């Protein structure tokens, strides 16, 4: 079995007017984004390295990413 890691995943859905981020347990960043895309169909997603764990840093990066989406 592949070891799981926790990846912060950002999502933004213009259809549902919804955006946010959450940690996702997955084998890799690609799988983490797929999980979020299933929960938020049509959403644009991005993930951070599993090494990024500081909540303030994640929030700052999310806001910067959201301005570009």
C-alpha positions as CSV (number, residue, x, y, z in Angstrom):
1,X,0.0,0.0,0.0
2,X,1.3,3.5,-0.9
3,X,1.9,5.7,2.2
4,X,-0.5,8.6,2.5
5,X,0.4,12.2,3.1
6,X,-1.6,15.3,3.9
7,X,-1.7,17.8,1.0
8,X,-3.3,21.2,1.3
9,X,-5.6,21.6,-1.8
10,X,-7.1,24.9,-3.0
11,X,-10.4,24.9,-5.0
12,X,-12.4,27.6,-6.7
13,X,-15.7,27.0,-8.4
14,X,-17.3,29.9,-10.3
15,X,-20.5,27.8,-11.0
16,X,-21.1,27.3,-7.3
17,X,-19.5,30.6,-6.2
18,X,-17.4,28.6,-3.8
19,X,-13.7,28.6,-2.9
20,X,-11.6,27.3,-0.1
21,X,-8.8,25.0,0.9
22,X,-8.5,21.9,3.0
23,X,-6.0,19.2,3.8
24,X,-6.5,15.9,1.9
25,X,-5.0,12.5,2.8
26,X,-3.7,11.0,-0.5
27,X,-0.8,9.1,-2.0
28,X,0.3,12.2,-4.0
29,X,-0.8,15.7,-4.9
30,X,-2.5,14.6,-8.1
31,X,-4.7,12.2,-6.2
32,X,-5.5,14.9,-3.6
33,X,-6.7,17.2,-6.3
34,X,-8.8,14.5,-7.9
35,X,-10.6,13.9,-4.6
36,X,-11.4,17.6,-4.3
37,X,-12.5,17.8,-7.9
38,X,-15.0,15.0,-7.3
39,X,-16.4,16.9,-4.3
40,X,-16.5,20.2,-6.3
41,X,-17.2,19.3,-10.0
42,X,-15.8,21.9,-12.4
43,X,-13.7,23.6,-9.8
44,X,-10.2,24.8,-10.5
45,X,-7.8,23.2,-8.1
46,X,-4.2,23.5,-6.9
47,X,-2.2,21.7,-4.3
48,X,0.8,22.5,-2.1
49,X,3.6,20.2,-1.1
50,X,2.8,18.0,1.9
51,X,5.7,19.8,3.6
52,X,3.7,23.0,3.8
53,X,1.9,22.7,7.1
54,X,1.8,26.3,8.6
55,X,-1.8,27.4,8.5
56,X,-0.9,31.1,8.1
57,X,1.4,30.3,5.2
58,X,-1.3,28.1,3.5
59,X,-3.9,30.9,4.0
60,X,-1.5,33.5,2.5
61,X,-0.7,31.3,-0.5
62,X,-4.4,30.6,-1.0
63,X,-5.3,34.3,-1.1
64,X,-2.5,34.9,-3.6
65,X,-3.7,32.0,-5.7
66,X,-7.3,33.1,-5.6
67,X,-6.4,36.5,-7.0
68,X,-5.0,34.8,-10.1
69,X,-7.8,32.4,-10.7
